[in-house]
């Protein structure tokens, strides 16, 4: 498992970062924590997902399949 802690002073920027990470296969663990004016959230993903293409970057073109 890979782990990453996202931190930001602005909660809406942190939420946008979490959304971007989730599109890459990351999952949030726990809750958003506030400490001294900063917000943080721990994310994790399996190592096997590192090599998969993100959902947002799939091709919209219906390429023909040749067998």
N, C-alpha and C positions, 0 to 999 in steps of 0.2 A: 504494500500500500504506500502511496505517496500522500504526503500531508503538506498543506499550505495554510498559512494564516493571513487573511486579508484584513488590512487595517486602513482606516481613513477617518478624518475628522468630520466629514459630511456623510450623513446616513444615506442620502439618496445616491451619492457616488459609490458608496459601499454596496448598495443594492444593485447598481448597474454592473459593478465588478463581479458580484455573485452570479448574476444572470449570464455574463460572458463566460465565466468558469463552468457553469452548469451546461452550457452548450458544448463544452469540450469534454464532458463526461465526469466532471467533479460533482460531489454531493456534499451538502452542508452537514456538519455534525454539531449538534448542540444548538445553542441560541446565540443571538448577537449580544455581545457583552460590551458594556460601557465602562471605560476606565480613564479617569482624568481628562475627560472631554473627547477621547478617541473611542471609536467603535471598532470591534474586531469580531471575526467569525472564522472558525476553523473549517477547512474543506479537505476532503479526501477523495481518492480515486484509486482503482486497481491499476497496477502497472500494465496489464494487458490492454487497457483502454488507451494508453498513450499513443499507440500506433494506429488506432482507428481514425477514420476521417470524421471530423465534427459534423453534426447534423446540419448546421447552418451553411456548410461549404459543399454540400452535395450539388451535383450538376442538375440544372432544370431541363437540360436537353434530353429527350428520349432517344438515346443512342441505340441503333439496331444491334441485335446480338447475332453473331454468325457462329453457327455450330459446325 
